[in-house]
């Protein structure tokens, strides 16, 4: 067994106006954020890009892939969709416990799928997803109460790196890294 290095990227800035055709798609700023994180990752020996099937994450992954030195597989996954693993959630007061349990079950399945040792040697993979699921991954990997996920902040286009060693133990290597984004491009929406 080897070490799996997971590069977790929060998607770029996106349109939030639900009554428009652009809803959920990246803004110009979001596309620039994605391009910069792609340049940041160009020297990493990534084997695969996994991304949420939601438009803002899929677009972010596609833009990042254009900046990488080699062509690598890009895989969409419903497991990486946005969700809320616990209630109450201050910004979604109407979310039911049943809905949250469904989100949590999917997030647990995503964790089991991606947070495991490499079968051979070191393997580096990119996951492009959403703040809530990345925050959930961090809480779970750190052995903290997953109810604390909502107290973690992530910048759009940020990079968080986690390593899963041969024993299966996950470690946080870096968190919410935005060194590739100038201050005027840092958004939290």
C-alpha positions as CSV (number, residue, x, y, z in Angstrom):
1,X,0.0,0.0,0.0
2,X,1.1,3.5,-0.7
3,X,0.2,7.1,0.0
4,X,-2.7,8.9,-1.8
5,X,-2.3,12.7,-2.0
6,X,-5.6,14.4,-2.5
7,X,-5.7,18.0,-3.9
8,X,-9.1,19.4,-3.0
9,X,-10.2,22.4,-4.9
10,X,-13.3,24.5,-4.2
11,X,-14.9,25.5,-7.5
12,X,-14.6,29.1,-8.7
13,X,-17.0,32.0,-8.2
14,X,-20.3,31.4,-9.8
15,X,-23.6,33.0,-10.7
16,X,-26.1,32.8,-7.8
17,X,-29.2,34.5,-9.4
18,X,-31.5,31.5,-9.6
19,X,-33.9,33.1,-12.1
20,X,-31.3,33.4,-14.9
21,X,-29.9,30.9,-17.4
22,X,-26.4,31.5,-16.0
23,X,-27.4,30.2,-12.5
24,X,-24.7,27.8,-11.2
25,X,-22.2,28.5,-13.9
26,X,-18.9,30.2,-13.4
27,X,-18.5,33.9,-13.7
28,X,-15.6,35.5,-15.5
29,X,-13.8,35.8,-12.1
30,X,-14.5,32.1,-11.4
31,X,-13.0,31.1,-14.8
32,X,-9.9,33.2,-13.9
33,X,-9.7,31.6,-10.5
34,X,-9.8,28.1,-12.1
35,X,-7.1,29.0,-14.6
36,X,-4.8,30.1,-11.8
37,X,-5.3,27.0,-9.7
38,X,-4.7,25.0,-12.8
39,X,-1.3,26.7,-13.3
40,X,-0.6,26.1,-9.7
41,X,-1.1,22.4,-10.1
42,X,0.7,22.1,-13.5
43,X,3.8,20.7,-11.9
44,X,2.0,18.1,-9.8
45,X,2.0,14.5,-11.2
46,X,-1.8,14.2,-11.1
47,X,-3.2,10.8,-12.3
48,X,-6.9,11.8,-12.5
49,X,-9.3,14.7,-11.9
50,X,-12.6,13.9,-10.1
51,X,-15.3,16.5,-10.0
52,X,-18.8,17.1,-8.8
53,X,-21.4,16.8,-11.6
54,X,-22.7,20.3,-10.7
55,X,-21.9,22.9,-13.4
56,X,-19.6,25.2,-11.4
57,X,-17.4,22.2,-10.3
58,X,-17.4,20.6,-13.8
59,X,-16.4,23.9,-15.4
60,X,-13.7,24.5,-12.8
61,X,-12.3,21.0,-13.4
62,X,-12.3,21.5,-17.2
63,X,-10.4,24.8,-17.0
64,X,-7.9,23.3,-14.6
65,X,-7.3,20.4,-16.9
66,X,-6.4,22.8,-19.8
67,X,-3.5,24.1,-17.7
68,X,-2.0,20.8,-16.8
69,X,1.1,19.6,-18.8
70,X,-0.4,16.2,-19.7
71,X,-3.8,15.0,-20.6
72,X,-5.3,13.0,-17.7
73,X,-8.7,11.4,-17.2
74,X,-11.5,13.6,-16.0
75,X,-14.3,11.9,-14.1
76,X,-17.6,13.3,-13.0
77,X,-19.1,12.1,-9.7
78,X,-22.5,12.6,-8.1
79,X,-20.8,11.6,-4.8
80,X,-19.0,15.0,-4.8
81,X,-22.1,17.2,-5.1
82,X,-22.8,19.9,-2.6
83,X,-24.7,19.0,0.5
84,X,-25.3,19.6,4.1
85,X,-24.2,16.8,6.4
86,X,-25.8,18.0,9.6
87,X,-28.7,20.2,10.7
88,X,-29.5,22.8,11.8
89,X,-27.8,24.8,9.0
90,X,-28.1,28.6,9.5
91,X,-28.2,29.4,5.8
92,X,-30.7,26.6,5.0
93,X,-33.3,26.7,7.7
94,X,-35.8,24.7,5.8
95,X,-33.5,21.7,5.3
96,X,-35.1,18.6,6.9
97,X,-33.3,16.0,9.0
98,X,-34.2,13.4,6.4
99,X,-32.6,15.5,3.6
100,X,-29.5,16.0,5.7
101,X,-29.2,12.3,6.4
102,X,-29.3,11.6,2.7
103,X,-26.5,14.2,2.1
104,X,-24.5,12.7,4.9
105,X,-24.8,9.2,3.5
106,X,-23.6,10.4,0.1
107,X,-20.7,12.4,1.7
108,X,-19.7,9.3,3.7
109,X,-19.7,7.2,0.5
110,X,-17.5,9.9,-1.1
111,X,-15.1,9.8,1.8
112,X,-14.9,6.0,1.6
113,X,-14.3,6.1,-2.1
114,X,-11.5,8.7,-2.2
115,X,-9.9,8.7,1.2
116,X,-8.1,5.4,1.1
117,X,-4.4,4.4,0.6
118,X,-3.0,4.0,-2.9
119,X,-2.7,0.4,-4.0
120,X,0.9,0.9,-5.1
121,X,3.3,3.8,-4.5
122,X,2.3,7.4,-4.2
123,X,-0.7,8.5,-6.2
124,X,-1.8,12.1,-6.6
125,X,-5.4,12.9,-7.5
126,X,-7.5,16.1,-7.8
127,X,-11.0,16.5,-6.4
128,X,-12.9,19.6,-7.5
129,X,-16.0,20.0,-5.3
130,X,-17.8,22.4,-3.0
131,X,-17.1,24.1,0.3
132,X,-19.5,22.0,2.4
133,X,-18.2,18.6,1.3
134,X,-14.6,19.7,1.5
135,X,-15.3,21.0,5.0
136,X,-17.0,17.7,5.9
137,X,-13.9,15.8,4.6
138,X,-11.6,17.9,6.7
139,X,-13.7,17.4,9.9
140,X,-14.0,13.7,9.4
141,X,-10.3,13.2,8.5
142,X,-9.2,15.2,11.6
143,X,-11.4,13.0,13.8
144,X,-13.4,16.0,14.9
145,X,-17.1,16.2,15.3
146,X,-18.5,16.5,11.8
147,X,-21.0,19.0,13.2
148,X,-18.1,21.5,13.2
149,X,-18.0,21.5,9.4
150,X,-20.0,24.8,9.2
151,X,-17.3,26.6,11.3
152,X,-14.7,26.2,8.5
153,X,-14.3,28.7,5.8
154,X,-13.0,28.0,2.3
155,X,-12.2,30.5,-0.5
156,X,-13.4,29.9,-4.0
157,X,-10.6,28.5,-6.1
158,X,-8.7,27.5,-2.9
159,X,-6.4,24.4,-2.6
160,X,-6.5,22.0,0.4
161,X,-4.1,19.1,0.4
162,X,-4.7,15.8,2.3
163,X,-2.6,12.7,2.4
164,X,-3.9,9.2,3.2
165,X,-1.0,7.0,4.3
166,X,-0.7,3.2,3.9
167,X,-2.5,2.7,7.3
168,X,-5.5,4.6,6.0
169,X,-4.9,7.5,8.4
170,X,-5.7,10.9,6.7
171,X,-3.6,14.0,7.4
172,X,-4.2,17.6,6.6
173,X,-1.1,18.9,4.7
174,X,-2.4,22.4,3.7
175,X,-5.6,24.2,4.1
176,X,-7.4,26.9,2.1
177,X,-4.2,27.8,0.2
178,X,-4.9,30.9,-2.0
179,X,-1.3,31.9,-2.8
180,X,-2.1,31.6,-6.5
181,X,-4.9,34.2,-6.2
182,X,-4.2,37.9,-5.7
183,X,-6.3,39.4,-2.9
184,X,-8.7,41.0,-5.4
185,X,-9.6,37.5,-6.7
186,X,-10.4,36.0,-3.3
187,X,-14.1,35.3,-2.9
188,X,-16.1,33.4,-0.3
189,X,-19.6,33.4,-1.7
